[in-house]
């Protein structure tokens, strides 16, 4: 099930992107097409950096207040994915990348991502497991009985 998705992602998407770039190059000219690609990459990287810095600040604030920054981590993951798409040449990946970085559409993606995870857990495809993490050899017995929960 994973292989067809990877095949599509790594073969078909670049072929479609290349086709669009060739057609756009014929319409706008090669130099203009290259300049658009470079410009969207620079603008996207700058915007991803500013959005990422804001999320990192929110994560630090949450941690300083003793809260788990769950929403902020998902937002950060989406910004990272958007930034990666923006540095990939192509217009489809640029549109998707910008939509992952823009705050309003990113919130929609975050809700969809959380809904997906919830469905996987409820359907039994993913399960919670208890594991023991031992960070030091001289833990007290009370600390050694604490087992964090992890989803698989």
N, C-alpha and C positions, 0 to 999 in steps of 0.2 A: 504494500500500500504506500510505503514511503518512497520507493524508487520511482514510480510514475510522476509523483509530485516534484521530486528532485530533477528528473529528466525535463519536465516542463519548465521548471525554474531556471535551470542552467543551460538549456538548449533553445527552447522555444522563445522565451522572453528576449534573449539577446538577438535572435533572428528577427523578431518583430521590431525591436528597437532599431536594428540596422536597416531594415526596410523603410521605416519611417524616416530615419536620418538621410537615406539616399533620396527618397522622394522630396523631402524638405530641402535637401541640398540642390536638387534640380530646380526647385521653385524659388528659393531665396538666394541661392548661390552657395558655393562651398565655404567661402570665408565668413559670410554671415551666419551660416549654420554652426560653424566652429565657434564663433564668438558667442552665440547664444548658449552653446553647451558650456563654455568656460564661464560665462556670466552667471548662469543658473547654479553652477557648482560653487562659485565664490559666494554668491548671495545666500545660497542654501547652507553652506558651511558656517557663515557668519551668524545666520539666524539660529541654526542648530546650536552653535556655541552659546549664544545669549540665552536661549531657552534652557539649555542644559545647565548653565550656571545658576539660573533661577531655581531649577529643580534641586540641584545640589544644596543650595542654601536652604530650601524647604526641608530637605532630608536632615540636614544638620540641626535645624530648629526643632524638628520632631524628636530627634534623638536626644537633644539637650533637655527636652521636656519629659523624657522618659516614655515617649510614645513610639510605636512601631510605624515607620513611614511606608506602609503598604501602598497607598495610592501614589505617593511620590515615586516609589520604585517602579511601578508600572508606567507612570508618565516618563520616567527617565529611560526605560527600556524602549518605549515608543519613539522618543527623541533620537536615541541611538540608531534605531532601525531606519528612521527617516533620514538621518544624516548619512548613513551608509548608502541609502538609495540615491541621495542627491549627488554623491561623488561618483556614482555609476553613470556613465554617459548614456543618455537616452531621455525621451520625453515622457514616456509612460512611467518610468522609475522616478523622474523628477516630479511629476504630478502626485504620485503616491507619496514620495518623500516629503514634499511640502505639506500634504494633507496630514501626515503623521507629526509634523512639527508645529503646525498652527494649533493654538490652544483649543479652539472650539471643536474642530474635527478630531483632535487628539482625544478629547474627552469622550467623544462618540466611540472611537476605537477602543479606549480603555473599558467602556461599558461592554462592548462586544467581547473583548478579551476575557473579562471577568465572567460574563455569561457563558462563554465557551468552557472555562475552567469549571464553573459550577455544574454544567451539564455533564462534563467528564466525570466529576466526582459522584454526582447523583446516579449516573448510569453504571458506576462500578468500574469504569475503565481505569480510573486513577484511585488509589487507596492511600490512606494515611498510615504511616508506620512510625512506631516509636524507635528511636535510636539513642545510644548513649555516646556523648561526646566528652572525651576526657582531655582537657587542655593542660592539666598539670598533674604531677604525681602526688602532691600533698593536699588534696582536696579533703574537706571535712566530709563525714558520712552523709550529712544533710545535703551537701552539694552533689555528691556522687549519686544520690537517688533521683535527682532531677533529670528527666529525659525529654528533650525537645521533640516536638512532632514535626514530621517531614512528609510532604506529599510526593508520591511517585508517579 
